[in-house]
Amino acid sequence: MAVYKVKVATGDILKAGTNNSISITLVGSRGESQRTAIKHWFLPGTVSDLTVRCEQDLGPIVLIRLHKWRLFLEDAWFCKDVRVTGPNGTLYRFPCYQWLEGVITVEFREGSGKKLADDELEILKEHRRQELQARQEAYQWKTFAEGWPRCLNVDSVFELDSNVRFSCVRATNFNGLLVFQTASHLLAGFLVRPTSWKSLDEMRSIFSRTKGREIVPEYVAAHWQEDDFFGYQFLNGNNPIVIRQCAALPAKFPVTPEMVANFLGGGTNLDKEMREGRIFIVDYNVLEDIPAGTIHGRQQYITAPLCLLHQGTDGLLRPIAIQLGQTPGPSCPVFLPSDAEWDWLLAKTWVRNADFYSHQLLAHLLRTHLFAEVFAVATLRQLPSCHPIFKLLIPHFHFTLHINTLARSVLINPGGVIDKSSGATYEGLVLLVQRGLEKVTYSSLCLPDDIRQRGVTQIPNYHYRDDGMILWETIQRFVSAIVDFYYKEDAAVREDAELQAWVMDIFVNGFLSRTSSGIPSSFQTVAELGKFLTMVVFTCSVQHAAVNNGQ
């Protein structure tokens, strides 16, 4: 007789418990147990203990089966994990972290990370195959808009598997209303009123409900007109990834040395400042000819500005020239700080308006949300739960599929919040993201490469860079330690068919097989894998926080 001690933990989230019947089967390398009922109430945060007796030793326990059925009412159960102690004292851990709904049997593998090459038992190889087959049927790609990264093939959050939706508490508040209300609140006093504000001070009404969070909005309200703060926002505002060093002015931006001489200080000139790396440029060419719509029947407009900035001897960044279009001429002049106060302020305001589209639709939506969804769906489709890279990545996709599905339903859909409340039409939104994806490169997603290529390694007061680099290097060390543990040599990376299918899925469905992007379609070395995984984790965590939280 072999005796196994089993502990079954119910999650500590709301409604995790169940009054349905739960039983367990242990599967070892030399046989399996009888189904054994777990005779306890399953309350949130509790652990149920039971004993499983077998006529013979089952060998190492490699799988468990959890069986759930109901007599009357359905009552979903969230299983946190199961721990099995064998007759010889060996402890086997089975992480679950999954909702079980309906009458169902679910198999879970022992928690050790295993590549395909590591599995020797046919039962484990078959479990991998069946899990991926089921996932690929459940998580399919679709095209939301041509030229966009592909997304999960669902039309509403109610089609999502419970395990990728918000928890009960968050689902109650997040099925669409909260997203709409929050976005509308950010535009308070705008969507609900058909007329303009009577004064700039009236715009403070936008901040009227930010109880306890007034410091930043009030600072912005007090300083937004100042050139110093305007320049600072390119470094540490919501969109800190568009500024780059300017070594030579583009022909479409005919700023002469004489135009800006008074703003550079004595003893220098524009050419010298460019040679010494103190001139920077922001170019919103991606916005050129984006269709604009109407709000309350009034025609809206979108500009595609160029903005030239200078780093002064005090280290501060200030705008020195603005052109509001991509084609210079009498109808598209260069504005300067010496122009009339309201002309210069209006020129800066149009730059900020352009930055809104660049930030929300490219830096935020495309480069964090949409890419995170690509990474998440590819991971679910191509990597079984036991794969070490699945275990590394899955925490970083928490609720990604839910929030993106909501966004397609409420925010970026035809007639959604962006369509109604911004100058861009839905068609303009689609075109802008198409253009944005065409410009995305692998190096632009890797912070050290991006900082170097934009020539902003030395500019002072660039907290996005300084904090971001610390976090990139921390993530890289963590990721590399895991990768090096499981992949001892480059051949192990090349021969991992599941891993290669994963990166190919990302290349094809996320970046539309565009080789010019530099996104890899396969991995040849351990180093390549480590860098790519660092980029994925950074994009889903640090980069999203950088472009989301400040708004």
C-alpha positions in Angstrom: 0.0 0.0 0.0 1.3 3.5 -1.0 0.0 6.5 0.8 0.0 10.0 -0.7 -0.8 13.2 1.2 -2.5 15.8 -0.9 -3.1 19.5 -0.2 -5.5 21.4 -2.5 -5.4 25.2 -2.3 -8.3 27.4 -3.3 -7.4 30.9 -4.6 -8.0 33.9 -2.3 -9.9 36.0 -4.9 -13.6 36.8 -4.7 -15.9 33.9 -5.5 -13.0 31.5 -5.9 -14.7 28.9 -3.7 -17.3 26.4 -4.7 -19.9 24.0 -3.3 -19.7 21.7 -6.4 -18.0 18.3 -6.0 -14.3 18.1 -6.6 -12.1 14.9 -6.8 -8.6 14.1 -7.9 -6.6 11.5 -9.7 -2.8 11.1 -9.3 -0.9 10.0 -12.4 2.6 8.6 -11.9 5.2 7.1 -14.3 4.1 3.6 -13.2 0.4 4.0 -13.0 -2.5 6.1 -11.6 -4.7 6.2 -8.6 -8.4 5.8 -8.3 -10.4 9.0 -8.4 -10.6 10.3 -4.8 -13.2 12.8 -3.7 -12.1 15.9 -1.7 -14.6 16.0 1.1 -14.3 19.7 2.2 -16.0 23.0 1.6 -13.8 25.0 -0.8 -13.7 28.5 0.6 -11.5 31.3 -0.8 -8.0 31.1 0.6 -8.3 27.7 2.2 -6.4 24.5 1.9 -8.1 21.1 1.7 -6.2 18.0 2.9 -6.8 14.5 1.8 -5.1 11.1 1.7 -4.9 9.0 -1.5 -4.2 5.3 -1.1 -2.9 3.1 -3.9 -2.2 -0.6 -4.0 1.3 0.1 -5.4 3.8 3.0 -5.7 2.9 5.1 -8.7 6.5 6.3 -9.2 7.2 10.0 -9.7 3.9 11.9 -9.9 3.9 13.6 -13.3 0.2 14.7 -13.7 -2.9 15.3 -11.6 -6.5 15.3 -12.9 -9.0 17.5 -11.1 -12.6 16.5 -11.7 -15.5 18.9 -11.1 -19.1 18.2 -11.3 -22.4 19.6 -10.0 -25.6 18.2 -8.7 -27.8 21.3 -9.1 -26.3 24.8 -9.6 -23.1 25.7 -11.4 -20.5 27.2 -9.1 -17.1 27.9 -10.7 -13.9 27.1 -8.7 -10.5 28.8 -8.8 -7.8 26.3 -7.9 -4.5 27.9 -6.8 -2.3 24.8 -6.6 -2.0 21.2 -5.5 0.8 19.6 -3.5 1.4 15.9 -3.3 3.8 14.2 -0.9 4.8 10.7 -1.9 5.4 7.7 0.3 9.1 8.4 0.4 8.6 12.1 1.4 9.1 13.6 -2.1 7.1 16.7 -2.6 5.5 17.4 -6.0 4.0 20.8 -6.8 1.3 21.4 -9.3 0.6 25.1 -10.0 -2.9 25.5 -11.3 -4.1 29.2 -11.0 -7.1 28.4 -13.1 -10.9 28.6 -13.1 -12.8 25.3 -13.5 -16.3 25.7 -14.8 -19.1 23.3 -15.5 -18.6 19.5 -15.5 -15.0 19.2 -16.4 -11.7 17.3 -16.0 -8.5 19.2 -16.2 -5.0 17.8 -16.2 -2.1 19.7 -14.7 1.6 18.8 -15.0 4.1 18.9 -12.2 5.5 22.4 -12.0 9.1 22.0 -13.2 9.9 23.8 -16.4 10.4 21.3 -19.2 11.3 21.9 -22.9 10.1 19.4 -25.5 13.5 17.7 -25.5 13.3 17.2 -21.7 10.2 15.0 -21.8 10.8 11.2 -22.0 7.5 9.8 -21.0 5.0 9.4 -23.8 2.1 10.5 -21.5 3.8 13.8 -21.0 4.6 14.3 -24.7 0.9 13.5 -25.5 -0.2 16.0 -22.8 1.9 18.7 -24.6 0.4 17.9 -27.9 -3.2 17.9 -26.7 -2.7 21.1 -24.7 -1.4 23.0 -27.7 -4.0 21.6 -30.0 -6.8 22.8 -27.6 -5.2 26.2 -27.2 -4.8 26.7 -30.9 -8.4 26.0 -31.4 -9.4 28.3 -28.5 -7.0 31.2 -29.3 -7.2 32.1 -33.0 -6.0 35.1 -34.9 -8.1 37.6 -36.7 -7.6 40.9 -38.5 -9.2 43.9 -36.7 -7.9 46.4 -39.4 -5.7 45.8 -42.4 -2.1 46.7 -41.7 -2.5 46.3 -38.0 -1.0 43.6 -35.8 -3.5 40.7 -35.7 -5.4 40.1 -32.5 -7.5 37.5 -30.7 -10.5 36.3 -32.6 -13.3 37.4 -30.2 -15.9 40.2 -30.5 -16.6 40.8 -26.8 -15.2 40.1 -23.4 -18.0 37.6 -22.8 -16.4 35.3 -25.4 -13.1 35.2 -23.4 -12.1 32.2 -21.4 -12.5 32.9 -17.7 -8.8 32.5 -17.1 -7.9 35.6 -19.3 -10.7 37.8 -18.0 -10.6 40.1 -15.1 -11.4 38.6 -11.7 -15.0 38.8 -10.6 -14.4 42.1 -8.8 -12.7 43.7 -11.7 -15.1 42.2 -14.3 -18.0 43.8 -12.5 -16.5 47.3 -12.9 -14.7 46.7 -16.2 -17.1 45.3 -18.6 -17.0 48.5 -20.6 -18.7 51.2 -18.5 -15.6 52.0 -16.5 -13.4 52.3 -19.5 -15.8 54.6 -21.2 -16.5 56.7 -18.1 -12.7 57.0 -17.4 -11.9 58.1 -20.9 -14.9 60.5 -20.9 -13.8 61.9 -17.5 -10.4 62.7 -19.0 -12.3 64.8 -21.5 -14.7 66.2 -18.9 -16.2 69.4 -20.1 -15.5 68.5 -23.7 -17.7 65.7 -24.9 -20.7 67.0 -23.0 -20.6 70.6 -24.2 -21.1 71.8 -27.8 -19.3 75.1 -27.3 -15.7 76.1 -26.7 -14.4 77.2 -23.3 -14.6 80.9 -22.7 -11.1 81.1 -21.2 -8.0 79.0 -20.7 -8.7 79.0 -16.9 -12.0 77.3 -17.6 -10.1 74.2 -18.8 -9.2 73.5 -15.2 -12.6 71.9 -14.9 -11.0 68.9 -16.5 -9.1 68.3 -13.2 -12.2 68.9 -11.0 -12.6 65.3 -10.0 -9.0 64.2 -9.5 -9.4 64.1 -5.7 -6.0 63.6 -4.0 -4.1 63.7 -7.3 -4.1 67.4 -7.9 -0.3 68.0 -7.8 0.6 67.0 -11.3 -2.5 68.4 -13.1 -2.1 71.7 -11.2 1.6 71.9 -12.1 0.8 71.3 -15.7 -2.0 73.9 -15.6 0.4 76.5 -14.1 3.3 75.8 -16.5 2.1 74.4 -19.8 2.6 77.7 -21.6 6.3 77.9 -20.7 9.0 76.9 -23.2 11.0 75.1 -20.5 8.1 72.8 -19.6 7.2 72.3 -23.2 10.7 70.9 -23.9 10.8 68.9 -20.6 7.6 67.0 -21.7 9.5 65.5 -24.7 11.8 63.9 -22.2 9.6 62.9 -19.3 6.0 63.4 -20.5 3.6 60.8 -21.8 5.5 60.3 -25.1 9.2 60.3 -24.3 10.2 58.2 -27.4 9.8 60.7 -30.3 12.7 63.1 -29.7 16.0 62.5 -31.5 19.2 64.3 -32.0 19.4 66.4 -35.1 22.8 66.4 -36.8 21.5 68.0 -40.1 18.3 69.7 -40.8 15.9 67.9 -43.2 15.3 69.9 -46.5 11.6 70.1 -45.6 12.4 72.1 -42.5 14.1 75.3 -43.8 15.3 76.8 -40.5 18.3 79.2 -41.2 21.0 80.0 -38.7 19.8 83.6 -38.7 16.3 82.6 -37.6 17.5 81.0 -34.4 20.7 82.9 -33.6 19.0 84.9 -30.8 17.8 81.8 -29.0 21.1 79.9 -28.9 23.2 82.4 -26.9 26.3 84.3 -27.9 29.5 82.7 -29.2 27.7 79.9 -31.1 25.5 79.2 -34.1 23.1 76.5 -35.3 25.8 74.5 -37.2 28.1 74.4 -34.2 25.2 73.4 -31.8 24.3 70.6 -34.2 27.8 69.3 -34.4 28.1 69.3 -30.7 24.9 67.4 -30.2 22.7 70.1 -28.6 20.0 70.3 -31.3 17.1 67.9 -31.2 14.1 67.4 -33.5 10.6 65.9 -33.3 9.0 65.0 -36.6 5.3 64.0 -36.8 5.4 63.1 -40.5 3.3 60.0 -39.7 0.3 62.4 -39.3 0.5 63.9 -42.8 -2.9 63.8 -44.5 -4.6 61.8 -41.8 -8.3 62.3 -42.4 -10.0 64.6 -39.8 -13.6 64.5 -38.8 -16.1 66.7 -37.0 -17.1 67.2 -33.4 -20.6 68.6 -32.7 -20.7 69.4 -36.4 -17.5 71.5 -36.4 -14.7 70.5 -38.7 -11.5 69.4 -36.9 -7.9 69.6 -38.2 -4.7 67.5 -37.7 -1.3 68.9 -38.3 2.0 67.0 -39.0 4.5 69.4 -37.3 8.3 69.5 -37.1 9.7 71.0 -33.9 13.4 72.0 -33.4 14.7 72.1 -29.8 17.9 73.3 -28.2 19.7 72.2 -25.1 20.9 75.3 -23.3 23.9 75.7 -21.1 21.7 75.1 -18.1 20.8 71.7 -19.5 17.2 72.6 -20.2 15.5 71.8 -23.5 13.6 74.6 -25.3 11.8 74.8 -28.6 13.4 77.2 -31.1 11.4 76.6 -34.3 8.1 75.0 -35.3 6.6 74.2 -38.7 3.1 72.8 -38.7 3.3 70.9 -41.9 5.7 68.7 -43.9 5.7 70.9 -47.0 7.3 74.4 -46.4 6.0 77.5 -48.1 4.0 80.7 -47.6 1.1 78.7 -46.2 3.4 76.6 -43.9 5.8 79.1 -42.3 8.4 78.5 -39.6 7.3 79.8 -36.2 9.8 81.2 -33.7 9.8 82.2 -30.0 10.2 85.8 -31.2 6.8 85.7 -33.0 3.7 87.3 -31.4 2.9 85.6 -28.1 -0.3 84.0 -29.2 1.2 82.8 -32.5 4.0 81.0 -30.7 1.7 79.6 -28.1 -0.7 78.3 -30.8 2.1 76.7 -32.7 3.2 74.9 -29.6 -0.4 73.9 -28.9 -0.7 72.3 -32.4 2.5 70.3 -31.6 1.0 69.1 -28.4 -2.2 68.2 -30.3 -0.1 66.1 -32.8 1.7 64.5 -29.8 -1.6 63.3 -28.5 -2.2 61.2 -31.6 1.4 60.0 -31.6 1.2 59.1 -28.0 -2.2 57.5 -27.7 -2.3 55.5 -31.0 1.4 54.7 -31.5 3.4 54.8 -28.3 0.5 53.5 -26.2 -1.9 51.5 -28.2 0.4 50.0 -30.9 3.7 49.7 -29.2 2.4 48.4 -25.8 -1.2 47.1 -25.9 -1.3 45.6 -29.4 2.2 44.1 -29.2 1.5 42.7 -25.8 -1.6 41.0 -27.2 0.5 39.5 -30.0 3.0 38.2 -27.5 0.2 36.8 -25.3 -1.7 35.0 -28.0 1.5 33.5 -29.6 2.5 32.3 -26.1 -0.8 30.6 -25.5 -0.8 29.1 -29.0 2.7 27.8 -29.2 4.1 27.2 -25.7 2.6 24.6 -23.3 2.2 25.5 -19.7 5.2 23.4 -18.7 7.6 25.3 -21.1 10.0 27.5 -19.1 9.4 30.4 -21.4 5.7 30.1 -20.9 6.2 30.2 -17.1 8.5 33.2 -17.5 6.1 35.3 -19.7 2.6 34.4 -18.6 2.5 36.8 -15.5 3.2 39.7 -17.8 0.1 39.1 -19.9 -2.4 39.3 -17.0 -5.7 40.7 -18.3 -4.1 41.8 -21.6 -6.6 40.0 -23.7 -9.5 41.4 -21.6 -8.5 45.1 -21.7 -7.6 44.9 -25.4 -11.0 43.3 -26.3 -12.7 46.1 -24.3 -10.6 48.7 -26.2 -11.8 47.3 -29.5 -15.4 47.4 -28.2 -15.4 50.9 -26.6 -12.4 53.0 -27.4 -11.0 52.4 -30.9 -14.1 51.0 -32.7 -16.1 53.0 -35.2 -18.2 55.4 -33.1 -16.0 54.8 -30.1 -14.5 57.3 -27.7 -11.5 58.1 -29.9 -13.6 58.4 -33.0 -16.1 60.8 -31.2 -13.8 62.9 -29.1 -10.7 63.4 -31.2 -10.1 65.1 -34.5 -9.2 61.9 -36.3 -11.9 59.8 -38.0 -12.0 56.1 -37.5 -10.4 55.8 -40.9 -7.7 58.2 -39.8 -7.1 56.1 -36.7 -6.7 53.0 -38.8 -4.3 54.7 -41.2 -2.2 56.1 -38.5 -1.6 52.8 -36.8 -0.9 51.2 -40.2 1.8 53.8 -40.8 3.1 53.4 -37.2 3.5 49.6 -37.6 5.4 50.2 -40.9 7.9 52.3 -39.0 8.4 50.0 -36.0 11.8 48.4 -35.8 13.2 45.8 -33.4 15.8 48.2 -32.3 13.2 50.8 -31.4 11.6 48.3 -29.0 14.9 47.6 -27.3 15.6 50.5 -25.0 19.5 50.6 -25.1 19.4 50.4 -28.9 16.6 53.0 -29.2 18.4 55.5 -26.9 21.6 55.1 -28.9 20.0 55.4 -32.3 18.0 58.5 -31.3 21.2 60.1 -30.1 19.9 60.9 -26.6 22.4 59.1 -24.5 23.9 62.2 -23.0 21.0 64.7 -22.7 20.5 65.6 -19.0 17.2 65.4 -17.1 16.0 62.4 -19.2 14.5 60.4 -16.4 12.7 58.0 -18.8 16.1 56.9 -20.1 17.9 56.8 -16.8 15.1 54.9 -14.9 14.3 52.8 -18.0 17.9 51.6 -18.4 18.1 50.5 -14.8 14.9 48.5 -15.2 15.9 47.1 -18.7 19.2 45.8 -17.2 17.4 44.3 -14.2 15.0 42.5 -16.4 17.8 41.4 -18.7 19.7 39.8 -15.8 16.6 38.0 -14.6 15.7 36.7 -18.0 19.2 35.7 -18.8 19.5 33.7 -15.6 16.4 31.7 -16.6 17.4 31.3 -20.2 20.9 30.2 -19.4 19.6 27.6 -16.9 17.4 25.9 -19.5 19.5 26.5 -22.6 23.1 25.4 -22.0 24.1 26.0 -25.6 22.9 27.6 -28.8 21.9 24.3 -30.3 19.3 23.8 -27.6 17.7 27.1 -28.8 17.8 26.2 -32.5 16.3 22.7 -31.8 13.4 23.8 -29.6 10.6 23.5 -32.1 8.0 25.1 -29.8 10.1 28.1 -29.2 10.8 28.5 -32.9 7.1 28.3 -33.7 6.4 30.9 -31.0 8.7 33.6 -32.5 7.5 32.8 -36.0 3.9 33.3 -34.9 4.9 36.7 -33.5 6.8 37.7 -36.7 4.0 36.7 -39.0 0.9 37.9 -37.0 2.4 40.7 -35.0 4.8 42.3 -37.6 3.1 41.0 -40.7 6.2 39.2 -41.9 8.0 42.5 -42.5 11.7 41.6 -42.6 12.6 45.3 -42.7 11.4 45.6 -39.1 14.4 43.5 -38.0 12.1 41.4 -35.8 13.5 37.9 -35.7 11.5 35.0 -37.3 13.8 32.4 -35.6 16.4 32.2 -32.9 19.9 31.0 -33.5 21.6 31.7 -30.2 21.0 31.9 -26.5 21.9 35.6 -26.6 19.3 36.3 -29.2 16.6 34.6 -27.2 17.6 36.5 -24.0 17.4 39.9 -25.7 14.0 39.2 -27.3 12.5 38.0 -24.1 13.9 41.1 -22.3 12.1 43.2 -24.9 8.8 41.3 -24.4 8.8 41.7 -20.7 10.0 45.4 -20.8 7.3 46.2 -23.4 4.5 44.7 -21.3 5.6 46.2 -18.0 8.0 49.2 -17.9 7.3 50.6 -21.3 3.5 50.5 -20.8 3.9 52.1 -17.4 6.0 54.9 -18.9 3.5 55.8 -21.6 0.3 55.0 -19.7 0.5 55.9 -16.0 1.2 59.6 -16.5 -1.9 60.3 -18.4 
